[in-house]
């Protein structure tokens, strides 16, 4: 009984050491990634995605649109993002999501969406809109869940295979 408890405690120590090693590696990569990303983009934030993975959020802007991007610090930055939201300025009160790209089921979309809403608030933009296109028909249910989770109104016309989403910062 005492030996069994000792093994459980020893396993916990090893797990903690492994977690610490992983965290140290991610922090070292984060520092290097930020240096590389900052050469060509504006760093917005550092955040955690699903499974506590550290990510760097950054943006490239022009007058009519911007792209909010995310890079996972489990690997070195090599000039490409892991996930991105392309956004257009529709008018003074509305941002329009043109596209969301990247790895699925990593929590990246949620991290980016939260930061997109922060950008909207910082720029005093009340609405974020988006379209659900025919090409998305095979994952309408996943899109609906995602947008509702982020407090968007979701309208999908299953017959016409299209829809739209709207977020209102009330």
SEVEXRO-87572 format. One record per residue (C-alpha): residue in three letters; x, y, z. Coordinates in pm, whole numbers, padded with zeros to 5 digits, always signed. Example, Ala and Ser with C-alpha at 12.3 -4.5 7.8 and 13.67 -1.06 7.14 Angstrom:
<rs>
ALA+01230-00450+00780/SER+01367-00106+00714/
</rs>
This chain:
<rs>
UNK+00000+00000+00000/UNK+00277+00245+00094/UNK+00477+00146-00217/UNK+00170+00204-00436/UNK+00122+00554-00293/UNK+00494+00622-00348/UNK+00464+00522-00718/UNK+00165+00754-00764/UNK+00355+01040-00604/UNK+00665+00968-00815/UNK+00451+00964-01130/UNK+00312+01303-01038/UNK+00664+01440-00997/UNK+00758+01311-01342/UNK+00444+01455-01494/UNK+00517+01791-01335/UNK+00873+01785-01467/UNK+00745+01703-01817/UNK+00492+01988-01798/UNK+00763+02228-01680/UNK+00995+02120-01963/UNK+00714+02171-02217/UNK+00635+02514-02075/UNK+01000+02621-02081/UNK+01030+02511-02443/UNK+00715+02701-02540/UNK+00833+03017-02360/UNK+01174+03000-02530/UNK+01006+02957-02868/UNK+00756+03232-02787/UNK+01040+03477-02728/UNK+01204+03387-03059/UNK+00872+03376-03244/UNK+00778+03724-03122/UNK+01110+03862-03245/UNK+01053+03711-03590/UNK+00684+03804-03618/UNK+00749+04163-03505/UNK+00978+04217-03805/UNK+00677+04226-04039/UNK+00360+04238-03827/UNK+00205+04407-03524/UNK+00195+04180-03219/UNK-00152+04200-03060/UNK-00128+03957-02772/UNK-00006+03634-02622/UNK-00276+03390-02519/UNK-00347+03025-02451/UNK-00543+02796-02679/UNK-00691+02458-02601/UNK-00465+02227-02397/UNK-00290+02536-02252/UNK-00073+02583-02561/UNK+00075+02933-02579/UNK+00005+03129-02897/UNK+00109+03466-03040/UNK-00166+03678-03198/UNK-00058+03932-03458/UNK-00207+04147-03732/UNK-00127+04289-04074/UNK-00338+04589-04174/UNK-00416+04806-04471/UNK-00684+05073-04510/UNK-00966+04843-04623/UNK-00893+04520-04439/UNK-00673+04334-04195/UNK-00575+03981-04117/UNK-00561+03864-03756/UNK-00327+03565-03728/UNK-00215+03315-03467/UNK+00104+03112-03430/UNK+00136+02821-03186/UNK+00453+02838-02975/UNK+00502+02462-02973/UNK+00704+02516-03291/UNK+00932+02786-03432/UNK+00786+03059-03652/UNK+00877+03003-04017/UNK+00677+03284-04174/UNK+00334+03118-04177/UNK+00039+03131-03942/UNK-00153+02839-03789/UNK-00489+03013-03807/UNK-00620+03346-03941/UNK-00931+03561-03972/UNK-00949+03795-04271/UNK-01161+04101-04194/UNK-01286+04388-04411/UNK-01397+04732-04292/UNK-01755+04745-04421/UNK-01825+05092-04277/UNK-01749+05288-03960/UNK-01966+05065-03744/UNK-01913+04723-03904/UNK-01632+04474-03954/UNK-01703+04188-04195/UNK-01538+03846-04164/UNK-01422+03754-04515/UNK-01271+03417-04419/UNK-01150+03204-04131/UNK-00868+02962-04208/UNK-00649+02722-04018/UNK-00628+02407-03815/UNK-00955+02277-03676/UNK-01030+02172-03318/UNK-00727+02343-03163/UNK-00913+02635-03005/UNK-00741+02878-03243/UNK-01066+03010-03393/UNK-01199+03096-03048/UNK-00878+03275-02949/UNK-00886+03477-03272/UNK-01257+03555-03240/UNK-01207+03687-02886/UNK-00927+03912-03010/UNK-01133+04024-03309/UNK-01404+04140-03069/UNK-01139+04327-02868/UNK-01019+04498-03187/UNK-01380+04595-03265/UNK-01424+04744-02917/UNK-01088+04927-02935/UNK-01189+05078-03270/UNK-01542+05158-03146/UNK-01700+04923-03400/UNK-02040+04794-03295/UNK-02101+04508-03540/UNK-01912+04211-03679/UNK-02081+04033-03969/UNK-02000+03734-04185/UNK-02141+03510-04453/UNK-02192+03137-04448/UNK-02129+03020-04802/UNK-02244+02722-05003/UNK-01890+02582-04984/UNK-01943+02548-04604/UNK-02248+02319-04637/UNK-02059+02014-04506/UNK-01991+02191-04174/UNK-02290+02423-04119/UNK-02352+02261-03780/UNK-01995+02329-03665/UNK-02011+02690-03787/UNK-02345+02745-03616/UNK-02208+02609-03287/UNK-01890+02820-03315/UNK-02067+03148-03387/UNK-02337+03095-03124/UNK-02066+03017-02870/UNK-01926+03364-02948/UNK-02267+03534-02915/UNK-02337+03585-03284/UNK-02687+03572-03426/UNK-02679+03294-03684/UNK-02918+03266-03979/UNK-02879+02962-04205/UNK-03101+02887-04502/UNK-03049+02512-04543/UNK-03256+02504-04861/UNK-03047+02774-05033/UNK-02729+02651-04857/UNK-02617+02992-04733/UNK-02647+03219-04434/UNK-02510+03508-04235/UNK-02388+03590-03886/UNK-02398+03912-03686/UNK-02240+04013-03355/UNK-02362+04328-03184/UNK-02153+04477-02903/UNK-02440+04601-02690/
</rs>
